[in-house]
Amino acid sequence: MHVQTAEVLMQVENSEVKRGGWVGGDAWFGSVVTAVEVHKTLGIHSTFVVKNNSKCYLLAALHAVLKVRQGD
């Protein structure tokens, strides 16, 4: 787990946002991994800025994870 993801989970868990609620964040903390973990772990929806520099991004790995988790 990324350090940013762990930090976001801690902040969201200590907030008063209830399961099914929503949180958002900027690109400093934002990632697809963070959004997935916030929902999977805490049941809270989220929106984060995710920068789209894909040159060094493991897009194939992301697609593989999404396919396993989501099924389509």
Sequence and secondary structure as in RCSB ss.txt:
>XXXX:A:sequence
MHVQTAEVLMQVENSEVKRGGWVGGDAWFGSVVTAVEVHKTLGIHSTFVVKNNSKCYLLAALHAVLKVRQGD
>XXXX:A:secstr
  HHHHHHHHHHHTSS  TT EEEE TTT  HHHHHHHHHHH  EEEE      TT  HHHHHHHHHHHH  
